[in-house]
């Protein structure tokens, strides 16, 4: 009986005390929603291929001729914001003349992945945003 009571007491103690494997800083394990996803983020910088730029500036072993280009916004402080490739970013990323140009991009930012899901962008003074009626990125919604 004493053994069963002891085991039950230990079980209850462990259940109410939380995980015993947690490290010193309790705040580090608490993730706020705003730290994970920002619905209306905006970044300005230069549209670059991440691999090519890191090869040029840092000597990375990138070979985009084999694996393809991975695009990002290089901000003025030298950090990179990766861009999610989908139908919303295609007009920005796949137009060769956009590469290495100044750009402002708005969208949903996923901080844990350092990834921006593009909603709209401005390049060469032209703003483009997704139009559900046209099913493409164009400026028709920007002028309204």
The first five atom37 places (N, CA, C, CB, O) and aatype in JSON, in Angstrom:
{
  "aatype": [20, 20, 20, 20, 20, 20, 20, 20, 20, 20, 20, 20, 20, 20, 20, 20, 20, 20, 20, 20, 20, 20, 20, 20, 20, 20, 20, 20, 20, 20, 20, 20, 20, 20, 20, 20, 20, 20, 20, 20, 20, 20, 20, 20, 20, 20, 20, 20, 20, 20, 20, 20, 20, 20, 20, 20, 20, 20, 20, 20, 20, 20, 20, 20, 20, 20, 20, 20, 20, 20, 20, 20, 20, 20, 20, 20, 20, 20, 20, 20, 20, 20, 20, 20, 20, 20, 20, 20, 20, 20, 20, 20, 20, 20, 20, 20, 20, 20, 20, 20, 20, 20, 20, 20, 20, 20, 20, 20, 20, 20, 20, 20, 20, 20, 20, 20, 20, 20, 20, 20, 20, 20, 20, 20, 20, 20, 20, 20, 20, 20, 20, 20, 20, 20, 20, 20, 20, 20, 20, 20, 20, 20, 20, 20],
  "atom_mask": [
    [1, 1, 1, 1, 1],
    [1, 1, 1, 1, 1],
    [1, 1, 1, 1, 1],
    [1, 1, 1, 1, 1],
    [1, 1, 1, 1, 1],
    [1, 1, 1, 1, 1],
    [1, 1, 1, 1, 1],
    [1, 1, 1, 1, 1],
    [1, 1, 1, 1, 1],
    [1, 1, 1, 1, 1],
    [1, 1, 1, 1, 1],
    [1, 1, 1, 1, 1],
    [1, 1, 1, 1, 1],
    [1, 1, 1, 1, 1],
    [1, 1, 1, 1, 1],
    [1, 1, 1, 1, 1],
    [1, 1, 1, 1, 1],
    [1, 1, 1, 1, 1],
    [1, 1, 1, 1, 1],
    [1, 1, 1, 1, 1],
    [1, 1, 1, 1, 1],
    [1, 1, 1, 1, 1],
    [1, 1, 1, 1, 1],
    [1, 1, 1, 1, 1],
    [1, 1, 1, 1, 1],
    [1, 1, 1, 1, 1],
    [1, 1, 1, 1, 1],
    [1, 1, 1, 1, 1],
    [1, 1, 1, 1, 1],
    [1, 1, 1, 1, 1],
    [1, 1, 1, 1, 1],
    [1, 1, 1, 1, 1],
    [1, 1, 1, 1, 1],
    [1, 1, 1, 1, 1],
    [1, 1, 1, 1, 1],
    [1, 1, 1, 1, 1],
    [1, 1, 1, 1, 1],
    [1, 1, 1, 1, 1],
    [1, 1, 1, 1, 1],
    [1, 1, 1, 1, 1],
    [1, 1, 1, 1, 1],
    [1, 1, 1, 1, 1],
    [1, 1, 1, 1, 1],
    [1, 1, 1, 1, 1],
    [1, 1, 1, 1, 1],
    [1, 1, 1, 1, 1],
    [1, 1, 1, 1, 1],
    [1, 1, 1, 1, 1],
    [1, 1, 1, 1, 1],
    [1, 1, 1, 1, 1],
    [1, 1, 1, 1, 1],
    [1, 1, 1, 1, 1],
    [1, 1, 1, 1, 1],
    [1, 1, 1, 1, 1],
    [1, 1, 1, 1, 1],
    [1, 1, 1, 1, 1],
    [1, 1, 1, 1, 1],
    [1, 1, 1, 1, 1],
    [1, 1, 1, 1, 1],
    [1, 1, 1, 1, 1],
    [1, 1, 1, 1, 1],
    [1, 1, 1, 1, 1],
    [1, 1, 1, 1, 1],
    [1, 1, 1, 1, 1],
    [1, 1, 1, 1, 1],
    [1, 1, 1, 1, 1],
    [1, 1, 1, 1, 1],
    [1, 1, 1, 1, 1],
    [1, 1, 1, 1, 1],
    [1, 1, 1, 1, 1],
    [1, 1, 1, 1, 1],
    [1, 1, 1, 1, 1],
    [1, 1, 1, 1, 1],
    [1, 1, 1, 1, 1],
    [1, 1, 1, 1, 1],
    [1, 1, 1, 1, 1],
    [1, 1, 1, 1, 1],
    [1, 1, 1, 1, 1],
    [1, 1, 1, 1, 1],
    [1, 1, 1, 1, 1],
    [1, 1, 1, 1, 1],
    [1, 1, 1, 1, 1],
    [1, 1, 1, 1, 1],
    [1, 1, 1, 1, 1],
    [1, 1, 1, 1, 1],
    [1, 1, 1, 1, 1],
    [1, 1, 1, 1, 1],
    [1, 1, 1, 1, 1],
    [1, 1, 1, 1, 1],
    [1, 1, 1, 1, 1],
    [1, 1, 1, 1, 1],
    [1, 1, 1, 1, 1],
    [1, 1, 1, 1, 1],
    [1, 1, 1, 1, 1],
    [1, 1, 1, 1, 1],
    [1, 1, 1, 1, 1],
    [1, 1, 1, 1, 1],
    [1, 1, 1, 1, 1],
    [1, 1, 1, 1, 1],
    [1, 1, 1, 1, 1],
    [1, 1, 1, 1, 1],
    [1, 1, 1, 1, 1],
    [1, 1, 1, 1, 1],
    [1, 1, 1, 1, 1],
    [1, 1, 1, 1, 1],
    [1, 1, 1, 1, 1],
    [1, 1, 1, 1, 1],
    [1, 1, 1, 1, 1],
    [1, 1, 1, 1, 1],
    [1, 1, 1, 1, 1],
    [1, 1, 1, 1, 1],
    [1, 1, 1, 1, 1],
    [1, 1, 1, 1, 1],
    [1, 1, 1, 1, 1],
    [1, 1, 1, 1, 1],
    [1, 1, 1, 1, 1],
    [1, 1, 1, 1, 1],
    [1, 1, 1, 1, 1],
    [1, 1, 1, 1, 1],
    [1, 1, 1, 1, 1],
    [1, 1, 1, 1, 1],
    [1, 1, 1, 1, 1],
    [1, 1, 1, 1, 1],
    [1, 1, 1, 1, 1],
    [1, 1, 1, 1, 1],
    [1, 1, 1, 1, 1],
    [1, 1, 1, 1, 1],
    [1, 1, 1, 1, 1],
    [1, 1, 1, 1, 1],
    [1, 1, 1, 1, 1],
    [1, 1, 1, 1, 1],
    [1, 1, 1, 1, 1],
    [1, 1, 1, 1, 1],
    [1, 1, 1, 1, 1],
    [1, 1, 1, 1, 1],
    [1, 1, 1, 1, 1],
    [1, 1, 1, 1, 1],
    [1, 1, 1, 1, 1],
    [1, 1, 1, 1, 1],
    [1, 1, 1, 1, 1],
    [1, 1, 1, 1, 1],
    [1, 1, 1, 1, 1],
    [1, 1, 1, 1, 1],
    [1, 1, 1, 1, 1]
  ],
  "atom_positions": [
    [[0.83, -1.19, 0.0], [0.0, 0.0, 0.0], [0.86, 1.24, 0.0], [-0.94, 0.01, 1.2], [0.57, 2.19, -0.73]],
    [[1.96, 1.25, 0.83], [2.84, 2.42, 0.88], [3.5, 2.64, -0.48], [3.91, 2.25, 1.98], [3.68, 3.78, -0.92]],
    [[3.86, 1.54, -1.14], [4.52, 1.65, -2.43], [3.58, 2.27, -3.47], [5.01, 0.26, -2.91], [4.0, 3.12, -4.25]],
    [[2.34, 1.86, -3.49], [1.35, 2.39, -4.42], [1.09, 3.87, -4.14], [0.03, 1.59, -4.32], [0.96, 4.66, -5.08]],
    [[1.03, 4.25, -2.87], [0.82, 5.65, -2.5], [2.01, 6.5, -2.93], [0.59, 5.77, -1.0], [1.84, 7.6, -3.44]],
    [[3.21, 5.96, -2.72], [4.43, 6.68, -3.11], [4.48, 6.89, -4.63], [5.68, 5.91, -2.65], [4.81, 7.99, -5.09]],
    [[4.15, 5.86, -5.39], [4.16, 5.95, -6.84], [3.11, 6.95, -7.31], [3.92, 4.57, -7.47], [3.37, 7.76, -8.2]],
    [[1.92, 6.88, -6.72], [0.86, 7.81, -7.08], [1.25, 9.25, -6.74], [-0.45, 7.43, -6.37], [0.98, 10.17, -7.52]],
    [[1.88, 9.46, -5.59], [2.33, 10.79, -5.18], [3.36, 11.34, -6.15], [2.91, 10.75, -3.76], [3.3, 12.51, -6.51]],
    [[4.31, 10.51, -6.56], [5.33, 10.94, -7.53], [4.7, 11.29, -8.86], [6.38, 9.84, -7.72], [5.08, 12.28, -9.49]],
    [[3.74, 10.5, -9.29], [3.06, 10.76, -10.55], [2.33, 12.11, -10.51], [2.06, 9.63, -10.86], [2.44, 12.9, -11.45]],
    [[1.6, 12.38, -9.43], [0.88, 13.64, -9.27], [1.86, 14.8, -9.23], [0.01, 13.61, -8.0], [1.62, 15.84, -9.85]],
    [[2.96, 14.64, -8.49], [3.97, 15.69, -8.38], [4.55, 16.02, -9.75], [5.08, 15.27, -7.42], [4.7, 17.2, -10.09]],
    [[4.88, 15.02, -10.53], [5.42, 15.25, -11.87], [4.39, 15.9, -12.78], [5.9, 13.93, -12.48], [4.73, 16.77, -13.59]],
    [[3.14, 15.49, -12.67], [2.09, 16.04, -13.52], [1.85, 17.52, -13.26], [0.8, 15.27, -13.31], [1.62, 18.27, -14.21]],
    [[1.92, 17.95, -12.02], [1.64, 19.36, -11.73], [2.87, 20.25, -11.8], [1.02, 19.48, -10.37], [2.74, 21.47, -11.87]],
    [[4.06, 19.66, -11.79], [5.27, 20.48, -11.8], [5.74, 20.82, -13.2], [6.38, 19.76, -11.07], [6.63, 21.66, -13.35]],
    [[5.18, 20.21, -14.23], [5.59, 20.51, -15.6], [6.75, 19.64, -16.01], [5.97, 21.98, -15.74], [7.18, 18.77, -15.25]],
    [[7.26, 19.86, -17.2], [8.34, 19.01, -17.7], [9.62, 19.19, -16.89], [8.62, 19.33, -19.17], [10.02, 20.31, -16.57]],
    [[10.24, 18.09, -16.55], [11.46, 18.14, -15.76], [12.68, 18.39, -16.64], [11.64, 16.85, -14.98], [13.77, 18.64, -16.12]],
    [[12.51, 18.33, -17.95], [13.64, 18.51, -18.85], [13.78, 19.94, -19.34], [13.5, 17.6, -20.03], [14.67, 20.23, -20.15]],
    [[12.94, 20.85, -18.88], [13.01, 22.24, -19.33], [14.29, 22.9, -18.85], [11.8, 23.02, -18.84], [14.75, 22.66, -17.73]],
    [[14.86, 23.73, -19.7], [16.09, 24.44, -19.35], [15.76, 25.71, -18.58], [16.9, 24.77, -20.61], [14.6, 26.11, -18.5]],
    [[16.78, 26.33, -18.03], [16.68, 27.47, -17.15], [15.72, 28.58, -17.52], [17.95, 28.04, -17.01], [14.96, 29.02, -16.66]],
    [[15.72, 29.06, -18.76], [14.94, 30.23, -19.12], [13.54, 29.81, -19.58], [15.64, 31.03, -20.21], [13.36, 29.36, -20.71]],
    [[12.55, 29.97, -18.7], [11.18, 29.59, -19.04], [10.62, 30.41, -20.19], [10.28, 29.74, -17.82], [9.84, 29.9, -20.98]],
    [[11.01, 31.7, -20.3], [10.5, 32.56, -21.34], [10.92, 32.1, -22.74], [10.96, 33.98, -21.11], [10.21, 32.38, -23.71]],
    [[12.05, 31.41, -22.86], [12.55, 30.98, -24.16], [11.62, 29.96, -24.8], [13.94, 30.4, -24.02], [11.58, 29.85, -26.02]],
    [[10.86, 29.21, -24.01], [9.98, 28.2, -24.57], [8.62, 28.76, -24.94], [9.82, 27.06, -23.59], [7.83, 28.08, -25.58]],
    [[8.33, 30.01, -24.55], [7.06, 30.63, -24.86], [7.19, 31.37, -26.18], [6.6, 31.58, -23.72], [7.98, 32.31, -26.3]],
    [[6.41, 30.96, -27.17], [6.45, 31.6, -28.48], [5.16, 32.37, -28.66], [6.64, 30.56, -29.63], [4.07, 31.81, -28.56]],
    [[5.28, 33.65, -28.92], [4.12, 34.49, -29.15], [3.71, 34.37, -30.61], [4.41, 35.97, -28.78], [4.55, 34.16, -31.48]],
    [[2.43, 34.51, -30.87], [1.94, 34.42, -32.25], [2.61, 35.46, -33.13], [0.42, 34.61, -32.29], [2.89, 35.18, -34.3]],
    [[2.88, 36.64, -32.59], [3.51, 37.7, -33.39], [4.95, 37.36, -33.75], [3.45, 39.01, -32.64], [5.49, 37.92, -34.7]],
    [[5.59, 36.47, -32.99], [6.95, 36.06, -33.29], [6.99, 35.03, -34.41], [7.62, 35.49, -32.04], [8.05, 34.8, -35.01]],
    [[5.88, 34.41, -34.71], [5.84, 33.33, -35.67], [5.35, 33.82, -37.03], [4.95, 32.22, -35.17], [5.91, 33.44, -38.06]],
    [[4.31, 34.66, -37.04], [3.69, 35.05, -38.3], [3.21, 36.51, -38.21], [2.5, 34.12, -38.65], [2.55, 36.9, -37.24]],
    [[3.56, 37.29, -39.21], [3.1, 38.67, -39.31], [2.34, 38.8, -40.62], [4.3, 39.7, -39.24], [2.91, 38.6, -41.69]],
    [[1.05, 39.11, -40.53], [0.2, 39.13, -41.73], [0.47, 40.28, -42.68], [-1.22, 39.17, -41.32], [0.24, 40.15, -43.88]],
    [[0.95, 41.41, -42.18], [1.13, 42.58, -43.03], [2.56, 43.12, -42.89], [0.11, 43.68, -42.67], [2.77, 44.23, -42.41]],
    [[3.52, 42.32, -43.33], [4.93, 42.71, -43.24], [5.37, 43.37, -44.53], [5.82, 41.48, -42.93], [4.82, 43.1, -45.6]],
    [[6.38, 44.23, -44.43], [6.91, 44.93, -45.59], [8.43, 44.98, -45.49], [6.31, 46.36, -45.7], [8.97, 45.31, -44.44]],
    [[9.1, 44.65, -46.58], [10.55, 44.67, -46.62], [11.01, 45.4, -47.87], [11.13, 43.23, -46.58], [10.41, 45.27, -48.94]],
    [[12.09, 46.18, -47.73], [12.7, 46.86, -48.86], [14.14, 46.4, -48.98], [12.62, 48.4, -48.7], [14.82, 46.14, -47.99]],
    [[14.6, 46.32, -50.21], [15.98, 45.93, -50.45], [16.19, 45.64, -51.92], [16.35, 44.71, -49.61], [15.54, 46.24, -52.78]],
    [[17.1, 44.74, -52.19], [17.44, 44.36, -53.55], [17.04, 42.92, -53.78], [18.95, 44.57, -53.84], [17.33, 42.06, -52.95]],
    [[16.37, 42.63, -54.89], [16.01, 41.27, -55.24], [17.26, 40.55, -55.74], [14.88, 41.24, -56.31], [17.82, 40.94, -56.77]],
    [[17.69, 39.53, -55.04], [18.91, 38.8, -55.4], [18.66, 37.3, -55.38], [20.06, 39.15, -54.44], [17.71, 36.82, -54.76]],
    [[19.51, 36.57, -56.07], [19.56, 35.13, -55.9], [20.42, 34.9, -54.67], [20.14, 34.38, -57.19], [21.57, 35.34, -54.62]],
    [[19.89, 34.23, -53.69], [20.59, 34.0, -52.44], [21.9, 33.24, -52.66], [19.7, 33.23, -51.47], [22.94, 33.61, -52.11]],
    [[21.85, 32.19, -53.45], [23.05, 31.39, -53.72], [24.13, 32.18, -54.44], [22.68, 30.18, -54.52], [25.29, 32.14, -54.05]],
    [[23.75, 32.88, -55.5], [24.71, 33.68, -56.27], [25.32, 34.78, -55.42], [24.03, 34.28, -57.51], [26.52, 35.03, -55.47]],
    [[24.47, 35.46, -54.63], [24.96, 36.56, -53.81], [25.91, 36.07, -52.72], [23.79, 37.32, -53.18], [26.94, 36.69, -52.46]],
    [[25.57, 34.96, -52.08], [26.46, 34.41, -51.04], [27.76, 33.89, -51.64], [25.75, 33.28, -50.28], [28.81, 33.96, -51.0]],
    [[27.7, 33.37, -52.86], [28.92, 32.92, -53.53], [29.84, 34.11, -53.8], [28.58, 32.19, -54.85], [31.05, 34.03, -53.6]],
    [[29.24, 35.21, -54.27], [30.0, 36.41, -54.61], [30.56, 37.1, -53.35], [29.13, 37.38, -55.4], [31.72, 37.51, -53.33]],
    [[29.74, 37.23, -52.31], [30.14, 38.02, -51.14], [30.82, 37.21, -50.05], [28.95, 38.7, -50.57], [31.65, 37.75, -49.31]],
    [[30.47, 35.92, -49.93], [30.98, 35.11, -48.8], [31.76, 33.88, -49.24], [29.83, 34.68, -47.93], [32.29, 33.15, -48.4]],
    [[31.84, 33.64, -50.55], [32.57, 32.47, -51.03], [31.83, 31.17, -50.85], [33.88, 32.39, -50.35], [32.46, 30.11, -50.75]],
    [[30.5, 31.2, -50.79], [29.7, 29.98, -50.62], [29.87, 29.05, -51.81], [28.2, 30.34, -50.43], [30.18, 29.51, -52.92]],
    [[29.67, 27.78, -51.6], [29.79, 26.77, -52.65], [28.47, 26.57, -53.39], [30.26, 25.45, -52.07], [28.04, 25.44, -53.59]],
    [[27.85, 27.64, -53.79], [26.57, 27.59, -54.48], [26.81, 27.29, -55.96], [25.79, 28.91, -54.3], [27.78, 27.76, -56.55]],
    [[25.91, 26.5, -56.54], [25.97, 26.22, -57.97], [24.56, 26.28, -58.54], [26.62, 24.83, -58.25], [23.92, 25.25, -58.75]],
    [[24.11, 27.48, -58.79], [22.74, 27.71, -59.26], [22.5, 27.17, -60.66], [22.42, 29.19, -59.22], [21.35, 26.96, -61.06]],
    [[23.56, 26.95, -61.42], [23.39, 26.38, -62.75], [22.85, 24.96, -62.65], [24.73, 26.39, -63.52], [22.17, 24.48, -63.56]],
    [[23.14, 24.29, -61.55], [22.66, 22.92, -61.34], [21.34, 22.92, -60.56], [23.71, 22.09, -60.59], [20.38, 22.26, -60.96]],
    [[21.3, 23.64, -59.45], [20.14, 23.57, -58.54], [19.09, 24.64, -58.78], [20.61, 23.66, -57.13], [17.98, 24.54, -58.24]],
    [[19.39, 25.65, -59.56], [18.44, 26.74, -59.81], [18.61, 27.87, -58.81], [17.02, 26.21, -59.76], [19.23, 27.7, -57.76]],
    [[18.06, 29.0, -59.14], [18.17, 30.18, -58.29], [17.13, 30.14, -57.17], [17.99, 31.47, -59.13], [16.01, 29.65, -57.35]],
    [[17.51, 30.67, -56.02], [16.62, 30.82, -54.87], [16.63, 32.3, -54.52], [17.07, 29.93, -53.65], [17.66, 32.83, -54.11]],
    [[15.49, 32.96, -54.67], [15.46, 34.41, -54.55], [15.15, 34.88, -53.15], [14.47, 34.97, -55.5], [14.47, 34.22, -52.37]],
    [[15.67, 36.07, -52.85], [15.5, 36.69, -51.54], [15.61, 38.2, -51.71], [16.55, 36.16, -50.52], [16.09, 38.7, -52.72]],
    [[15.15, 38.89, -50.69], [15.36, 40.33, -50.6], [16.58, 40.53, -49.72], [14.08, 41.08, -50.02], [16.62, 40.05, -48.59]],
    [[17.58, 41.24, -50.23], [18.75, 41.59, -49.44], [18.51, 43.0, -48.91], [20.08, 41.49, -50.27], [18.46, 43.96, -49.68]],
    [[18.38, 43.11, -47.6], [18.08, 44.4, -46.99], [19.35, 45.24, -46.86], [17.42, 44.21, -45.6], [20.46, 44.74, -47.08]],
    [[19.19, 46.5, -46.5], [20.34, 47.41, -46.42], [21.34, 46.98, -45.34], [19.87, 48.82, -46.14], [22.52, 47.34, -45.43]],
    [[20.89, 46.23, -44.33], [21.82, 45.77, -43.29], [22.53, 44.47, -43.69], [21.09, 45.57, -41.97], [23.31, 43.93, -42.91]],
    [[22.26, 43.96, -44.91], [22.93, 42.77, -45.41], [22.24, 41.47, -45.08], [24.3, 42.73, -44.88], [22.75, 40.4, -45.44]],
    [[21.1, 41.51, -44.41], [20.38, 40.27, -44.12], [19.47, 39.92, -45.29], [19.56, 40.4, -42.8], [19.18, 40.76, -46.14]],
    [[19.02, 38.68, -45.31], [18.21, 38.17, -46.41], [16.83, 37.75, -45.91], [18.92, 36.99, -47.1], [16.71, 37.16, -44.84]],
    [[15.81, 38.06, -46.67], [14.45, 37.59, -46.43], [14.09, 36.71, -47.62], [13.42, 38.81, -46.25], [13.99, 37.19, -48.74]],
    [[13.91, 35.42, -47.37], [13.57, 34.49, -48.45], [12.15, 34.71, -48.92], [13.76, 33.04, -47.99], [11.28, 35.11, -48.14]],
    [[11.91, 34.46, -50.19], [10.59, 34.65, -50.79], [10.0, 33.3, -51.18], [10.68, 35.58, -52.03], [10.64, 32.5, -51.86]],
    [[8.77, 33.08, -50.73], [8.07, 31.85, -51.07], [7.74, 31.87, -52.55], [6.79, 31.68, -50.2], [7.22, 32.86, -53.07]],
    [[8.03, 30.78, -53.23], [7.73, 30.68, -54.66], [6.35, 30.09, -54.84], [8.8, 29.83, -55.4], [6.08, 28.95, -54.47]],
    [[5.46, 30.9, -55.43], [4.1, 30.47, -55.73], [3.54, 31.4, -56.8], [3.2, 30.47, -54.44], [4.28, 32.2, -57.37]],
    [[2.25, 31.3, -57.08], [1.66, 32.11, -58.16], [1.73, 33.6, -57.85], [0.22, 31.7, -58.39], [1.7, 34.42, -58.78]],
    [[1.82, 33.98, -56.57], [1.86, 35.39, -56.2], [3.24, 36.01, -56.43], [1.45, 35.56, -54.74], [3.36, 37.21, -56.66]],
    [[4.28, 35.21, -56.36], [5.64, 35.73, -56.5], [6.24, 35.49, -57.88], [6.53, 35.13, -55.46], [7.31, 36.0, -58.18]],
    [[5.58, 34.72, -58.71], [6.13, 34.35, -60.02], [6.5, 35.57, -60.86], [5.13, 33.51, -60.78], [7.58, 35.6, -61.44]],
    [[5.61, 36.56, -60.94], [5.89, 37.74, -61.77], [7.09, 38.53, -61.27], [4.67, 38.65, -61.82], [7.76, 39.21, -62.05]],
    [[7.36, 38.46, -60.0], [8.53, 39.13, -59.43], [9.8, 38.33, -59.69], [8.34, 39.36, -57.93], [10.81, 38.88, -60.12]],
    [[9.74, 37.03, -59.42], [10.94, 36.2, -59.45], [11.35, 35.72, -60.83], [10.74, 35.02, -58.57], [12.54, 35.58, -61.11]],
    [[10.41, 35.45, -61.68], [10.73, 34.83, -62.97], [11.01, 35.84, -64.08], [9.6, 33.95, -63.39], [11.39, 35.44, -65.19]],
    [[10.84, 37.12, -63.8], [11.17, 38.15, -64.8], [12.63, 38.53, -64.61], [10.23, 39.42, -64.67], [12.99, 39.19, -63.64]],
    [[13.43, 38.1, -65.53], [14.89, 38.26, -65.43], [15.31, 39.71, -65.2], [15.56, 37.74, -66.7], [16.28, 39.96, -64.48]],
    [[14.61, 40.66, -65.79], [14.99, 42.06, -65.64], [14.75, 42.61, -64.23], [14.22, 42.9, -66.64], [15.24, 43.69, -63.91]],
    [[14.01, 41.88, -63.39], [13.79, 42.3, -62.0], [14.98, 42.0, -61.1], [12.56, 41.63, -61.45], [15.15, 42.63, -60.06]],
    [[15.8, 41.06, -61.49], [16.89, 40.61, -60.65], [17.91, 41.73, -60.42], [17.58, 39.39, -61.27], [18.28, 42.45, -61.34]],
    [[18.34, 41.85, -59.17], [19.31, 42.86, -58.72], [18.75, 44.29, -58.78], [20.57, 42.77, -59.56], [19.51, 45.25, -58.9]],
    [[17.43, 44.41, -58.7], [16.79, 45.73, -58.66], [16.25, 46.0, -57.26], [15.66, 45.83, -59.72], [15.98, 45.09, -56.48]],
    [[16.1, 47.29, -56.98], [15.48, 47.7, -55.72], [14.0, 47.31, -55.76], [15.65, 49.23, -55.48], [13.32, 47.48, -56.77]],
    [[13.51, 46.79, -54.63], [12.14, 46.32, -54.57], [11.58, 46.51, -53.16], [12.05, 44.84, -55.0], [12.31, 46.47, -52.17]],
    [[10.28, 46.72, -53.1], [9.56, 46.74, -51.83], [8.52, 45.63, -51.94], [8.9, 48.17, -51.53], [7.72, 45.6, -52.88]],
    [[8.52, 44.73, -50.96], [7.62, 43.58, -51.02], [6.8, 43.52, -49.74], [8.42, 42.26, -51.22], [7.33, 43.65, -48.63]],
    [[5.49, 43.31, -49.9], [4.58, 43.16, -48.77], [3.99, 41.76, -48.8], [3.46, 44.24, -48.8], [3.8, 41.16, -49.86]],
    [[3.71, 41.24, -47.6], [3.09, 39.93, -47.54], [3.02, 39.39, -46.14], [3.83, 38.97, -48.4], [3.11, 40.14, -45.17]],
    [[2.85, 38.09, -46.04], [2.79, 37.39, -44.76], [4.18, 36.87, -44.46], [1.74, 36.22, -44.78], [4.77, 36.12, -45.23]],
    [[4.72, 37.3, -43.3], [6.09, 36.93, -42.92], [6.05, 35.83, -41.86], [6.87, 38.17, -42.38], [5.4, 35.98, -40.83]],
    [[6.75, 34.74, -42.14], [6.87, 33.62, -41.22], [8.26, 33.69, -40.6], [6.64, 32.25, -41.94], [9.25, 33.25, -41.2]],
    [[8.34, 34.24, -39.39], [9.62, 34.54, -38.75], [10.47, 33.3, -38.5], [9.39, 35.26, -37.45], [11.68, 33.33, -38.69]],
    [[9.85, 32.21, -38.09], [10.64, 31.0, -37.79], [11.36, 30.49, -39.04], [9.73, 29.9, -37.23], [12.42, 29.88, -38.93]],
    [[10.79, 30.73, -40.2], [11.4, 30.28, -41.45], [12.1, 31.41, -42.19], [10.34, 29.66, -42.35], [12.74, 31.18, -43.22]],
    [[11.99, 32.65, -41.68], [12.53, 33.83, -42.35], [12.06, 33.88, -43.81], [14.07, 33.83, -42.28], [12.84, 34.1, -44.73]],
    [[10.75, 33.66, -43.98], [10.16, 33.51, -45.31], [8.98, 34.47, -45.45], [9.7, 32.04, -45.55], [8.15, 34.59, -44.55]],
    [[8.92, 35.15, -46.6], [7.82, 36.05, -46.9], [6.95, 35.46, -48.01], [8.34, 37.44, -47.31], [7.45, 35.11, -49.08]],
    [[5.66, 35.35, -47.74], [4.68, 34.93, -48.74], [4.16, 36.22, -49.37], [3.51, 34.05, -48.1], [3.42, 36.96, -48.73]],
    [[4.52, 36.49, -50.6], [4.27, 37.76, -51.27], [2.78, 38.0, -51.51], [5.02, 37.8, -52.59], [2.07, 37.13, -52.01]],
    [[2.32, 39.2, -51.13], [0.96, 39.65, -51.46], [1.03, 40.72, -52.55], [0.24, 40.21, -50.2], [0.19, 40.74, -53.46]],
    [[2.03, 41.6, -52.46], [2.2, 42.64, -53.46], [3.66, 43.09, -53.47], [1.26, 43.85, -53.18], [4.41, 42.82, -52.53]],
    [[4.04, 43.76, -54.54], [5.41, 44.27, -54.63], [5.44, 45.52, -55.49], [6.37, 43.21, -55.19], [4.58, 45.73, -56.34]],
    [[6.46, 46.35, -55.25], [6.69, 47.55, -56.04], [8.11, 47.48, -56.58], [6.46, 48.85, -55.19], [9.07, 47.33, -55.83]],
    [[8.22, 47.59, -57.9], [9.53, 47.57, -58.55], [9.44, 48.52, -59.75], [9.94, 46.1, -59.0], [8.44, 48.53, -60.46]],
    [[10.49, 49.3, -59.96], [10.5, 50.31, -61.02], [9.29, 51.25, -60.93], [10.52, 49.62, -62.4], [8.76, 51.68, -61.95]],
    [[8.87, 51.57, -59.71], [7.76, 52.49, -59.51], [6.38, 51.92, -59.78], [7.95, 53.66, -60.37], [5.39, 52.63, -59.64]],
    [[6.3, 50.65, -60.15], [5.02, 50.02, -60.44], [4.66, 49.04, -59.33], [5.05, 49.31, -61.81], [5.44, 48.15, -59.0]],
    [[3.45, 49.21, -58.77], [2.98, 48.28, -57.75], [2.15, 47.2, -58.41], [2.16, 49.02, -56.66], [1.31, 47.48, -59.28]],
    [[2.38, 45.98, -58.0], [1.59, 44.85, -58.5], [1.06, 44.09, -57.3], [2.44, 43.92, -59.43], [1.77, 43.84, -56.33]],
    [[-0.21, 43.73, -57.39], [-0.84, 42.92, -56.35], [-1.74, 41.89, -57.01], [-1.65, 43.82, -55.35], [-2.1, 42.01, -58.18]],
    [[-2.08, 40.86, -56.24], [-2.87, 39.76, -56.8], [-4.29, 40.21, -57.08], [-2.87, 38.56, -55.86], [-4.93, 40.84, -56.24]],
    [[-4.77, 39.88, -58.24], [-6.15, 40.18, -58.63], [-6.87, 38.84, -58.83], [-6.21, 41.06, -59.95], [-6.51, 38.05, -59.7]],
    [[-7.88, 38.61, -58.03], [-8.64, 37.38, -58.13], [-9.42, 37.28, -59.44], [-9.59, 37.26, -56.98], [-9.61, 36.19, -59.97]],
    [[-9.88, 38.43, -59.95], [-10.63, 38.43, -61.21], [-9.73, 38.1, -62.4], [-11.31, 39.78, -61.43], [-10.12, 37.36, -63.3]],
    [[-8.53, 38.67, -62.39], [-7.59, 38.43, -63.49], [-6.78, 37.15, -63.28], [-6.63, 39.64, -63.63], [-6.2, 36.61, -64.22]],
    [[-6.75, 36.66, -62.04], [-5.94, 35.5, -61.64], [-4.47, 35.69, -61.97], [-6.45, 34.24, -62.33], [-3.8, 34.78, -62.46]],
    [[-3.99, 36.9, -61.68], [-2.57, 37.18, -61.86], [-2.19, 38.42, -61.06], [-2.23, 37.38, -63.35], [-3.04, 39.14, -60.55]],
    [[-0.88, 38.64, -60.96], [-0.37, 39.85, -60.33], [-0.43, 40.96, -61.37], [1.09, 39.65, -59.77], [0.17, 40.86, -62.44]],
    [[-1.15, 42.0, -61.04], [-1.18, 43.16, -61.92], [-1.47, 44.39, -61.09], [-2.23, 42.99, -63.04], [-1.58, 44.3, -59.87]],
    [[-1.6, 45.5, -61.72], [-1.82, 46.73, -60.99], [-3.27, 47.16, -60.92], [-1.03, 47.81, -61.61], [-3.56, 48.26, -60.44]],
    [[-4.19, 46.33, -61.38], [-5.58, 46.78, -61.46], [-6.19, 47.07, -60.09], [-6.41, 45.75, -62.17], [-7.02, 47.97, -59.97]],
    [[-5.79, 46.33, -59.06], [-6.35, 46.56, -57.72], [-5.65, 47.74, -57.04], [-6.21, 45.29, -56.86], [-6.22, 48.35, -56.14]],
    [[-4.45, 48.07, -57.44], [-3.69, 49.16, -56.83], [-4.28, 50.51, -57.15], [-2.25, 49.13, -57.28], [-4.19, 51.43, -56.34]],
    [[-4.89, 50.66, -58.32], [-5.38, 51.96, -58.75], [-6.77, 52.28, -58.2], [-5.41, 52.03, -60.25], [-7.25, 53.4, -58.38]],
    [[-7.41, 51.34, -57.53], [-8.76, 51.56, -57.01], [-8.73, 52.08, -55.6], [-9.58, 50.29, -57.07], [-9.78, 52.32, -55.01]]
  ]
}
